[in-house]
């Protein structure tokens, strides 16, 4: 074990001995990766290229038994713990400096029971892994829009995407979860067993334990949907957004349409004259019968005078990966987000003015409309903080070099501050960066007090604190 570089793994002021790590290794099916290991730099790298942390030890788990042993090892020596699923979290909470990373990335099994419309999914699976197995049977879980995202982090934060208006949030389709708690015990959480823990897992983030398996209800989707982009010149943005807002009022649950404002990438269906110019994009998906989608999308597609309309039949799994090229790992990313009760005229003016001052060609403002089935679940039913039909604004600053840090981060923060008067106060925690620790209570709104009490019951010492942290507090 000497090649692990254990001198950096500290508990308080004492180093953890090699013999303690060797004892852990003897209990595991997975592997241990230290600073001198050939895979160390790969294992500590995550999606957001801004995050450069050096954990003392990475425990790469193969199964739930490994996770139990990892938690007991870390808890016993009072180590700082981070948990890695897909490594996609914007805040970089998958890795820590000097502590232990409990790495679930190799636990990727997706088992589908097509007859019962059920899936059992391990926490290292990505959305692409999930879609590949479920779409083989014409079934789906509502998930996010970037296929390299991990199912675990997405689910624990709530999870929304192209079919949420029809089938609810990811958590609304979660039936149960196997969880390793802070005391190193493996429990089963559902409406019938540990119901308070199950409530908290559905939107409360990674605060309450490490999920080693999720059980989802599946829904009939695809294999083809009607999906694609309608691209408008930015000069028409305010008028298009107002008509877009009105069209959503009568949109069926099967139809989801979001907006992106940015400089046009060199998409093959756009003429070269538009590359690099600001545009407004309507991205839409109709998850019912394709022929019905033609009628349902008609109003949205008739807005203004678009540059391009490439909406058409597409494999659902393919559409789920459509934005992957713009969200590839390795770039520097910083996000700021608000929930908006409405897309008011005043908020539209703030958004469009920000687009006129984009700091770089990869920066964008993404606005998602969340409602339908997701909005018909009572607020108190899960930890997810906002159940009214609403818009989620994500200010997505993305760039390649450290020299652009100040400009891009400053732009995102400036827009966030300008939009605060138009926001509800709640937020989607998966979109919150690492510098918003003081915002967590506000983000959860009326659900925070119950979350803090459940945290106190299941993790009173706050072992799982590398996240958008809910601090334990007795009720």
C-alpha positions as CSV (number, residue, x, y, z in Angstrom):
1,X,0.0,0.0,0.0
2,X,3.0,2.3,0.1
3,X,2.3,3.5,-3.4
4,X,-0.9,5.2,-2.3
5,X,0.8,8.4,-0.9
6,X,-1.1,8.2,2.5
7,X,0.8,11.1,4.1
8,X,-1.9,13.5,2.9
9,X,-4.7,11.7,4.6
10,X,-5.2,13.3,7.9
11,X,-7.6,13.0,10.8
12,X,-7.2,16.1,12.9
13,X,-3.4,16.3,13.5
14,X,-2.6,12.6,13.1
15,X,-1.9,10.8,9.8
16,X,-3.9,7.6,9.1
17,X,-1.6,4.7,9.2
18,X,-0.9,2.5,6.2
19,X,-2.0,-0.5,8.3
20,X,-5.5,1.0,8.8
21,X,-5.8,1.5,5.0
22,X,-4.5,-2.0,4.4
23,X,-7.2,-3.4,6.7
24,X,-9.8,-1.5,4.7
25,X,-8.4,-2.8,1.4
26,X,-8.7,-6.4,2.7
27,X,-12.4,-5.9,3.2
28,X,-13.2,-4.5,-0.2
29,X,-14.0,-5.7,-3.7
30,X,-13.2,-2.3,-5.1
31,X,-9.9,-0.4,-5.1
32,X,-8.1,2.3,-3.2
33,X,-6.4,5.1,-5.0
34,X,-3.8,7.4,-3.3
35,X,-1.7,10.3,-4.4
36,X,1.0,8.1,-6.0
37,X,-1.4,5.8,-7.8
38,X,-1.2,5.9,-11.6
39,X,-5.0,6.6,-11.7
40,X,-5.0,9.4,-9.1
41,X,-5.3,12.4,-11.4
42,X,-8.0,10.7,-13.5
43,X,-9.9,9.7,-10.4
44,X,-10.0,13.1,-8.9
45,X,-11.0,14.9,-12.1
46,X,-14.6,15.9,-12.5
47,X,-16.9,17.6,-15.0
48,X,-16.2,21.2,-13.8
49,X,-12.7,22.0,-14.9
50,X,-12.5,24.8,-12.2
51,X,-12.3,22.1,-9.4
52,X,-8.8,21.0,-8.6
53,X,-8.8,19.2,-5.3
54,X,-6.4,16.6,-3.9
55,X,-8.1,14.0,-1.7
56,X,-5.9,11.9,0.6
57,X,-7.6,8.7,-0.5
58,X,-10.2,7.7,-3.1
59,X,-12.2,4.6,-2.2
60,X,-13.5,3.2,-5.4
61,X,-16.5,1.0,-4.4
62,X,-17.7,-2.0,-6.2
63,X,-20.9,-2.7,-4.2
64,X,-22.9,-1.6,-1.2
65,X,-20.7,-3.6,1.2
66,X,-17.7,-1.5,0.1
67,X,-19.7,1.6,0.8
68,X,-20.5,0.4,4.3
69,X,-16.9,-0.2,4.9
70,X,-15.8,3.1,3.5
71,X,-18.3,5.0,5.7
72,X,-17.2,3.2,8.8
73,X,-13.6,3.8,8.0
74,X,-14.1,7.5,7.4
75,X,-16.5,8.0,10.4
76,X,-14.2,6.2,12.8
77,X,-11.3,8.5,12.1
78,X,-13.2,11.7,11.7
79,X,-12.2,12.2,8.1
80,X,-13.7,14.7,5.7
81,X,-15.9,12.8,3.3
82,X,-17.1,13.6,-0.2
83,X,-19.2,11.3,-2.3
84,X,-18.8,10.9,-6.1
85,X,-21.5,9.6,-8.4
86,X,-21.2,11.0,-11.8
87,X,-18.9,13.9,-10.7
88,X,-21.1,16.4,-12.6
89,X,-22.1,18.7,-9.7
90,X,-21.4,22.3,-10.5
91,X,-20.1,23.0,-7.0
92,X,-17.5,20.2,-7.3
93,X,-18.7,18.5,-4.1
94,X,-17.7,15.1,-5.4
95,X,-14.1,15.7,-4.3
96,X,-12.4,17.2,-1.2
97,X,-8.9,18.3,-0.2
98,X,-7.1,16.0,2.2
99,X,-10.0,13.7,3.0
100,X,-11.7,10.7,1.6
101,X,-13.7,10.4,-1.7
102,X,-16.2,7.6,-1.6
103,X,-16.3,6.9,-5.3
104,X,-19.4,5.2,-6.7
105,X,-18.6,5.6,-10.4
106,X,-18.0,1.9,-11.0
107,X,-21.4,0.9,-9.6
108,X,-23.3,1.4,-12.9
109,X,-25.8,-1.5,-13.1
110,X,-29.2,-0.7,-14.6
111,X,-31.7,-3.6,-14.3
112,X,-35.1,-3.2,-16.0
113,X,-38.2,-5.2,-15.3
114,X,-40.2,-4.3,-18.4
115,X,-43.3,-6.2,-17.4
116,X,-43.6,-4.4,-14.1
117,X,-42.2,-1.1,-15.5
118,X,-39.5,-0.9,-12.8
119,X,-35.8,-0.2,-12.9
120,X,-33.2,-0.8,-10.2
121,X,-30.2,1.6,-10.8
122,X,-26.9,1.9,-9.0
123,X,-25.5,5.3,-8.2
124,X,-22.6,5.4,-10.6
125,X,-24.9,5.1,-13.7
126,X,-25.1,8.1,-16.0
127,X,-28.3,9.3,-17.7
128,X,-26.9,7.7,-20.9
129,X,-26.6,4.4,-19.1
130,X,-30.2,4.7,-17.8
131,X,-31.7,5.7,-21.2
132,X,-29.9,2.9,-23.0
133,X,-31.4,0.2,-20.8
134,X,-34.9,1.6,-20.4
135,X,-35.4,2.7,-24.0
136,X,-34.6,-0.8,-25.1
137,X,-38.1,-1.5,-23.9
138,X,-39.7,1.9,-24.8
139,X,-39.6,3.0,-21.2
140,X,-38.1,6.0,-19.4
141,X,-37.4,7.7,-16.1
142,X,-37.8,11.5,-16.2
143,X,-34.2,12.8,-15.9
144,X,-32.0,15.7,-17.0
145,X,-30.8,16.9,-20.4
146,X,-27.0,16.1,-20.3
147,X,-26.4,12.4,-20.7
148,X,-23.1,12.4,-18.8
149,X,-24.8,13.5,-15.6
150,X,-25.0,10.9,-12.8
151,X,-28.4,9.6,-11.8
152,X,-27.6,9.8,-8.1
153,X,-26.9,13.5,-7.8
154,X,-29.6,14.4,-10.3
155,X,-32.2,12.4,-8.3
156,X,-31.2,13.6,-4.9
157,X,-31.6,17.2,-6.0
158,X,-35.0,16.6,-7.5
159,X,-34.3,16.0,-11.2
160,X,-36.2,17.6,-14.1
161,X,-36.0,17.4,-17.9
162,X,-37.9,17.0,-21.1
163,X,-40.6,14.6,-19.9
164,X,-41.1,16.1,-16.4
165,X,-44.3,17.9,-17.3
166,X,-45.9,14.6,-18.3
167,X,-44.4,12.3,-15.7
168,X,-43.2,14.5,-12.8
169,X,-39.7,15.0,-11.4
170,X,-37.2,12.2,-11.2
171,X,-38.0,12.0,-7.4
172,X,-41.7,11.6,-8.2
173,X,-40.9,8.3,-9.9
174,X,-38.6,7.1,-7.1
175,X,-40.2,4.1,-5.2
176,X,-37.4,3.3,-2.8
177,X,-33.7,3.6,-2.1
178,X,-31.0,1.5,-0.4
179,X,-29.0,3.9,1.8
180,X,-25.8,3.7,3.8
181,X,-26.4,6.1,6.7
182,X,-23.7,8.0,8.6
183,X,-23.4,5.3,11.2
184,X,-22.5,2.8,8.6
185,X,-25.8,0.9,8.4
186,X,-27.5,-0.1,5.2
187,X,-31.2,0.6,5.3
188,X,-34.1,0.5,2.9
189,X,-36.1,3.7,2.5
190,X,-39.6,4.0,1.0
191,X,-43.0,5.2,1.9
192,X,-43.3,2.2,4.2
193,X,-39.8,2.0,5.7
194,X,-37.9,4.9,7.0
195,X,-40.5,7.3,5.5
196,X,-38.9,10.4,6.9
197,X,-35.5,9.5,5.3
198,X,-37.3,8.7,2.0
199,X,-39.0,12.1,2.2
200,X,-35.7,13.9,2.7
201,X,-33.9,12.0,-0.1
202,X,-36.4,13.3,-2.6
203,X,-34.8,16.7,-3.1
204,X,-32.7,17.1,0.0
205,X,-29.4,16.3,-1.8
206,X,-26.6,14.1,-0.4
207,X,-27.1,15.2,3.2
208,X,-28.7,12.0,4.6
209,X,-26.6,9.1,3.5
210,X,-25.1,7.4,0.4
211,X,-27.7,5.7,-1.9
212,X,-26.4,2.4,-3.2
213,X,-29.5,1.6,-5.3
214,X,-32.5,3.5,-6.6
215,X,-35.8,1.8,-7.5
216,X,-37.8,3.8,-10.1
217,X,-41.3,3.5,-11.7
218,X,-40.8,3.6,-15.5
219,X,-43.1,5.3,-18.0
220,X,-43.9,4.5,-21.6
221,X,-41.9,6.9,-23.8
222,X,-40.7,6.7,-27.4
223,X,-38.7,5.3,-28.9
224,X,-39.4,8.3,-31.1
225,X,-40.5,11.8,-29.9
226,X,-41.0,15.1,-31.7
227,X,-38.1,17.3,-30.7
228,X,-35.7,19.9,-31.9
229,X,-34.7,23.6,-32.0
230,X,-36.2,26.7,-33.4
231,X,-33.6,29.5,-33.7
232,X,-34.5,33.2,-33.7
233,X,-32.3,36.3,-34.3
234,X,-31.6,37.9,-30.9
235,X,-33.0,41.2,-32.2
236,X,-36.5,39.6,-31.8
237,X,-35.8,38.1,-28.4
238,X,-38.1,40.2,-26.3
239,X,-41.1,39.8,-28.6
240,X,-40.4,36.0,-29.0
241,X,-40.2,35.5,-25.3
242,X,-43.5,37.2,-24.7
243,X,-45.2,35.1,-27.3
244,X,-43.4,32.0,-25.9
245,X,-44.8,32.8,-22.4
246,X,-48.3,33.0,-23.7
247,X,-48.1,29.8,-25.7
248,X,-47.1,27.9,-22.6
249,X,-50.4,28.7,-20.9
250,X,-52.2,26.2,-23.2
251,X,-49.4,23.7,-23.8
252,X,-50.3,20.1,-23.0
253,X,-48.3,18.2,-20.4
254,X,-46.6,16.2,-23.2
255,X,-45.0,19.4,-24.5
256,X,-41.9,21.0,-22.9
257,X,-40.2,24.0,-24.4
258,X,-37.2,25.8,-22.9
259,X,-35.2,28.8,-24.0
260,X,-31.4,29.3,-24.5
261,X,-29.8,32.7,-25.2
262,X,-26.2,32.7,-26.3
263,X,-23.9,33.2,-29.3
264,X,-24.8,30.6,-32.0
265,X,-22.4,27.7,-32.1
266,X,-21.4,26.4,-35.6
267,X,-24.4,24.2,-35.9
268,X,-24.7,22.5,-39.3
269,X,-28.2,23.8,-40.0
270,X,-27.2,27.4,-39.4
271,X,-25.6,29.4,-42.2
272,X,-22.0,30.6,-41.4
273,X,-23.2,34.2,-41.2
274,X,-25.0,33.4,-37.9
275,X,-22.1,31.6,-36.2
276,X,-20.9,33.6,-33.2
277,X,-23.9,36.0,-33.3
278,X,-26.4,36.2,-30.4
279,X,-29.5,34.1,-30.9
280,X,-32.6,32.9,-29.0
281,X,-33.3,29.2,-29.2
282,X,-36.6,27.5,-28.4
283,X,-35.8,23.9,-27.6
284,X,-38.8,21.6,-27.5
285,X,-39.9,18.0,-27.0
286,X,-43.3,16.4,-27.3
287,X,-43.3,13.0,-25.7
288,X,-46.6,11.7,-26.9
289,X,-47.4,10.4,-30.4
290,X,-45.4,12.2,-33.0
291,X,-48.4,13.1,-35.2
292,X,-50.0,14.8,-32.2
293,X,-46.9,16.7,-31.5
294,X,-47.0,18.4,-34.9
295,X,-50.3,20.1,-33.8
296,X,-49.1,20.7,-30.2
297,X,-45.9,22.5,-31.3
298,X,-47.6,24.6,-34.0
299,X,-48.1,27.7,-32.0
300,X,-44.6,27.8,-30.6
301,X,-43.1,27.2,-34.1
302,X,-45.2,30.0,-35.6
303,X,-43.7,32.7,-33.4
304,X,-41.8,35.3,-35.2
305,X,-39.5,34.7,-38.2
306,X,-37.0,32.1,-37.2
307,X,-33.6,31.5,-38.8
308,X,-34.1,27.8,-38.6
309,X,-36.6,25.2,-37.5
310,X,-35.2,21.7,-37.1
311,X,-38.0,20.2,-35.0
312,X,-38.9,16.7,-36.2
313,X,-39.1,13.0,-35.2
314,X,-36.1,11.8,-33.2
315,X,-35.1,8.9,-31.0
316,X,-35.7,9.9,-27.4
317,X,-32.4,8.6,-26.3
318,X,-30.7,10.7,-29.0
319,X,-32.5,13.8,-28.0
320,X,-31.4,13.3,-24.5
321,X,-27.8,13.7,-25.7
322,X,-28.4,16.6,-28.1
323,X,-26.8,19.1,-25.8
324,X,-23.8,17.0,-24.8
325,X,-21.4,18.6,-27.2
326,X,-22.0,22.0,-25.6
327,X,-21.5,20.5,-22.1
328,X,-18.5,18.4,-22.5
329,X,-16.3,17.9,-19.4
330,X,-13.1,19.9,-18.7
331,X,-14.2,23.5,-19.3
332,X,-14.4,26.0,-16.5
333,X,-18.0,26.5,-15.3
334,X,-19.8,28.7,-12.9
335,X,-23.6,28.9,-12.5
336,X,-26.1,31.1,-10.8
337,X,-29.8,30.2,-10.6
338,X,-33.2,31.5,-9.6
339,X,-36.7,30.1,-9.5
340,X,-39.2,32.5,-11.2
341,X,-42.9,32.4,-10.6
342,X,-43.4,34.0,-14.0
343,X,-41.4,35.3,-17.0
344,X,-42.5,38.9,-16.5
345,X,-41.8,41.7,-18.9
346,X,-39.3,43.2,-16.3
347,X,-37.4,39.9,-16.0
348,X,-37.3,39.5,-19.8
349,X,-35.6,42.9,-20.0
350,X,-33.0,42.0,-17.5
351,X,-32.3,38.7,-19.2
352,X,-32.0,40.2,-22.7
353,X,-29.7,43.0,-21.5
354,X,-27.4,40.4,-20.0
355,X,-27.1,38.6,-23.3
356,X,-26.0,41.8,-24.9
357,X,-23.0,41.7,-22.6
358,X,-22.0,38.0,-22.8
359,X,-18.3,37.6,-21.6
360,X,-17.5,34.7,-23.8
361,X,-18.8,32.5,-26.7
362,X,-19.8,29.6,-24.5
363,X,-21.8,31.6,-21.9
364,X,-25.5,31.3,-22.0
365,X,-28.8,31.9,-20.2
366,X,-31.0,28.8,-20.0
367,X,-34.6,29.0,-18.8
368,X,-36.6,25.9,-18.2
369,X,-40.4,25.7,-17.7
370,X,-41.4,23.3,-14.9
371,X,-45.0,22.4,-14.2
372,X,-47.6,20.0,-15.4
373,X,-47.5,16.8,-13.4
374,X,-44.5,18.1,-11.3
375,X,-46.7,21.0,-10.3
376,X,-49.5,18.8,-9.1
377,X,-47.6,17.2,-6.3
378,X,-48.1,18.9,-2.9
379,X,-45.2,20.9,-1.6
380,X,-45.1,18.9,1.6
381,X,-44.9,15.5,-0.2
382,X,-41.2,15.7,-0.8
383,X,-38.2,17.9,0.1
384,X,-38.1,19.5,-3.3
385,X,-38.8,23.2,-2.6
386,X,-40.9,24.6,-5.4
387,X,-44.0,22.8,-6.7
388,X,-45.8,25.6,-8.4
389,X,-45.6,25.9,-12.2
390,X,-42.4,28.0,-12.6
391,X,-39.4,28.9,-14.6
392,X,-35.9,27.9,-13.6
393,X,-33.3,30.4,-14.8
394,X,-29.7,29.0,-15.0
395,X,-27.0,31.5,-15.7
396,X,-24.4,29.2,-17.2
397,X,-21.0,30.8,-17.5
398,X,-18.6,28.5,-19.3
399,X,-15.1,29.3,-20.5
400,X,-11.7,27.6,-21.1
401,X,-8.9,29.6,-19.4
402,X,-8.3,31.0,-15.9
403,X,-7.7,34.4,-17.4
404,X,-11.5,34.6,-18.1
405,X,-12.5,33.7,-14.5
406,X,-13.1,37.2,-13.3
407,X,-15.2,38.4,-16.3
408,X,-17.3,35.2,-16.5
409,X,-18.0,34.8,-12.8
410,X,-18.7,38.5,-12.4
411,X,-21.2,38.4,-15.3
412,X,-23.1,35.5,-13.8
413,X,-23.2,37.1,-10.3
414,X,-24.3,40.4,-11.8
415,X,-27.2,38.9,-13.6
416,X,-28.1,36.8,-10.5
417,X,-28.3,40.0,-8.4
418,X,-30.3,41.8,-11.1
419,X,-32.9,39.0,-11.2
420,X,-33.3,38.6,-7.5
421,X,-36.3,41.1,-7.3
422,X,-38.1,38.9,-9.8
423,X,-37.4,35.5,-8.1
424,X,-39.3,33.4,-5.6
425,X,-36.3,32.8,-3.2
426,X,-36.4,29.0,-3.7
427,X,-33.8,27.3,-5.9
428,X,-32.9,24.1,-7.6
429,X,-29.9,22.9,-5.5
430,X,-28.3,21.1,-8.4
431,X,-27.7,24.4,-10.0
432,X,-26.1,26.1,-7.0
433,X,-22.4,26.8,-7.0
434,X,-20.1,26.1,-4.0
435,X,-20.1,29.7,-2.8
436,X,-23.8,29.7,-1.9
437,X,-23.6,27.9,1.5
438,X,-25.6,30.7,3.1
439,X,-28.4,30.4,0.7
440,X,-29.4,26.7,1.4
441,X,-32.1,27.5,4.1
442,X,-33.7,30.1,1.8
443,X,-33.5,27.7,-1.2
444,X,-35.5,25.0,0.6
445,X,-38.1,27.5,1.9
446,X,-40.8,25.9,4.2
447,X,-39.2,22.5,3.9
448,X,-35.9,23.4,5.5
449,X,-36.9,23.0,9.2
450,X,-38.1,19.4,8.6
451,X,-34.9,18.6,6.6
452,X,-32.7,19.9,9.5
453,X,-34.6,17.7,12.0
454,X,-34.2,14.6,9.8
455,X,-30.5,15.4,9.3
456,X,-30.1,15.5,13.1
457,X,-31.7,12.1,13.3
458,X,-29.6,10.4,10.6
459,X,-26.4,12.4,10.5
460,X,-26.1,14.4,13.8
461,X,-22.3,14.9,13.4
462,X,-22.8,16.2,9.8
463,X,-20.4,13.6,8.3
464,X,-22.1,14.2,4.9
465,X,-21.4,17.9,4.6
466,X,-19.7,18.2,1.2
467,X,-22.9,19.2,-0.5
468,X,-25.4,22.0,-0.4
469,X,-25.4,21.4,3.3
470,X,-28.4,21.1,5.6
471,X,-27.1,21.5,9.1
472,X,-28.5,19.1,11.7
473,X,-30.9,20.6,14.2
474,X,-33.2,18.9,16.6
475,X,-36.9,19.8,16.1
